[in-house]
């Protein structure tokens, strides 16, 4: 796989609105979901701490939630919520 390139992974209709989908493509485990713009978002299907599988988590306000600690990530992979601290606000 060549980094930062576009690849067809599956038909976008296979990605449901309220459920993350784990797939293996091009030798990588990926999690796919619909973001707030109803576009398909994807990340590696592994949270680095404890190796949790993100596709086993939930979608909360179009953010993927780690099933182990409850942290949430946006479509770019940035943490948007930490249970102990609340929502991340880049402007505060």
C-alpha positions, 0 to 999 in steps of 0.5 A: 500500500502506498501511503496517502493515496486513494483506494477503493475499499468497498461500496459506501452503502455497506457503511451504516450510519450508526455502526462502525464497520471493521474490514481488512484491506490491503493488509491493514485492519481498518474501521469505517463509519459515516462522519457528520457530513455522511461521508465515509471516514476510516482509521486503523482499527486499533487503539494503540493503548491496550490494542483495543479494536475500534470497530468493537466500539460505538459511534457517538455524535459521528465520533468513534469511541474506544470500547476500552477507555471510552475515548472518542476520535474524530475522522482525522484521528484526533481525540475529541473526548476524554472521559476524565476531562470532557470534550476537547475544544481547540479554541480554549 
